[in-house]
Amino acid sequence: MISFGGAKHYAWLSAVLATILGLAGGYLMITLGLRYPSQTVIQYSQYILGKWLGRFVGLIYIIFFLLIAALATRDYAELYLLLMPETPMAAFIAVSLLIAAYASVQGLAVIGRAAEILVPIIFFSIVIGILFNTPNMDLLQLELALDDGWRPAMVDAVTQLPFIGIAVSWLFFLPSLRTKADARKTLLLSIAVLGLVIFLVSITIVSVLGADAPVISNYQFFWVFRAINIANFIQRIESLFLISWSSTSFLMMTLFYYAASASMKQWLGLKNRLPLILPIGAVIFLLSIVLFPSYMELRQSFRLDRFGLIALPIEFGIPLLLLGVDYVKAKMQR
């Protein structure tokens, strides 16, 4: 789902605004992380804020990682439930979490290799979906009329921002990078590429399906793929969408499953995170079912006054607080 704020035919403008805000937030995150390149946010938050307040901040991030993993897991399961409606939802969730648990046990190296395979496939599928829909595009749908003013575009941009802000996970993964010299450039480039993808997908959805598609449709890009018909020969290639969407959800689920278990290990002061793998999986399983009783509840959870209200302070507010306090402490110690 690309748009949740009601931006309609200028959803693409919201993507641009969200990317600009995301780049500013990414710069903030990486500036904080590079001040403690060998520690995660779970560790240095205790140094900056003191033991107990720092541990509370660490617990907030652990819960946030669990929430993202639950969102990705449920989204992954909902897609396959659409294809096989007779299969219980719990079965899809359980199978996907078992695979994610195995990848988490194997560590970041295996998750990274999986990403090296899946990310090019994701981008290839998106490019095909856009290029093959060129004949179906009505670019007049993208007219920047702003009939209702800038507010819908700004609200939609802020609604999209938490998903770009998931880059806050870099505060945990930065110490695992072999070389940190290019970390700032890599993070900002990643956010820019993500923003470009959202921008292009938004343009495609609106120009192919119409101005109301970002607001009223579920899995809008799925219907974009279904609209492909080149000379009655190339058509019905929705499988590419399924591969792209499920790969994205799976990578997010696996990455944040690992982040939750590894950060919990640090928070508890354990030497091994393996005893935490199954309990963490059970928590994600329960959250993905209890928090979202239906698909509509899942969709509504992406609203600014729900997910945004939780995510924005964690993704941008806490890093800004940590950076500010650390800067003041460093000044006072000179």
URTA-V213308 format. One record per pair of residues at least 12 apart in sequence whose ideal C-beta (glycine too) atoms are under 7 Angstrom apart, sorted by the first residue. I is the first residue (numbers start at 1). J is the second residue. Records with the same first field share a line. If there is no record, write none. Layout:
I->J / J
//
This chain:
1->220 / 299 / 302
2->198 / 201 / 202 / 205 / 214 / 220
3->156 / 202 / 214 / 215
4->159 / 302 / 303
5->152 / 155 / 156 / 159 / 304
6->152 / 155 / 156 / 215
7->152 / 153 / 156 / 214
8->211 / 212 / 214 / 215
9->141 / 142 / 143 / 206 / 211
10->144 / 146 / 153
11->156 / 202 / 206 / 214
12->142 / 199 / 202 / 203 / 206
13->144 / 153
14->153 / 156 / 157 / 160
15->160 / 195 / 198 / 199 / 202
16->199
17->153 / 154 / 157
18->157 / 160 / 161 / 164 / 195
19->164 / 191 / 192 / 195
21->157 / 161
22->161 / 164 / 165 / 191 / 195
23->188 / 191 / 192
25->165 / 315 / 316
26->167 / 187 / 188 / 191
27->188
28->316 / 319 / 320 / 323
29->167 / 168 / 170 / 171 / 319
30->170 / 183 / 184 / 187
31->323
32->171 / 319 / 322 / 323
33->170 / 171 / 174
34->180 / 183 / 184
35->326
37->174 / 175 / 180
38->175
39->175
40->171 / 172 / 175 / 263 / 266
41->61 / 171 / 172
42->58 / 61 / 263 / 266 / 267
43->266
45->57 / 58 / 322
48->322 / 325 / 326
49->325
55->267
57->318
58->267
59->267
60->314
61->263 / 314
62->260 / 263 / 264 / 267
64->314
65->256 / 259 / 260 / 263
66->260 / 283 / 284 / 287
67->287
68->166 / 252 / 256
69->253 / 256 / 257 / 260 / 284
70->284 / 287 / 288 / 291
72->249 / 252 / 253 / 256
73->93 / 96 / 97 / 253 / 284 / 288
74->288 / 292 / 298
75->249 / 298
76->96 / 246 / 249 / 250 / 253
77->89 / 92 / 93 / 96
78->295 / 298
79->242 / 245 / 246
80->92
90->289
93->285 / 288 / 289
94->285
96->250 / 253
97->281 / 284 / 285
100->253 / 254 / 257
101->257 / 277 / 281
103->254
104->254 / 257 / 258 / 261 / 277
105->274 / 277
108->176 / 258
111->254 / 255 / 258
115->251
118->247 / 251
121->243 / 247
122->244 / 247 / 248
125->240 / 241 / 243 / 244
126->197 / 201 / 244
128->240
129->204 / 221 / 224 / 225 / 240 / 241
130->200 / 204
132->228 / 230 / 234
133->204 / 208 / 224 / 227 / 228
136->208 / 227
137->207 / 208
138->207
139->207
141->206 / 207 / 210 / 211
142->203 / 206 / 207
155->304
158->304 / 308
159->304 / 308
160->198
161->312
162->307 / 308 / 311 / 312 / 315
164->191 / 194 / 195
165->311 / 312 / 315 / 316
167->187 / 190 / 191
168->314 / 315 / 319
169->255 / 259
170->187
171->319
172->259 / 263
201->221
204->224
205->220 / 221 / 224
208->224 / 227
209->223 / 224
218->299
221->241
222->238 / 241
225->237 / 238 / 240 / 241
226->238
257->280 / 284
260->280
261->273 / 276 / 277 / 280
264->276 / 280
//
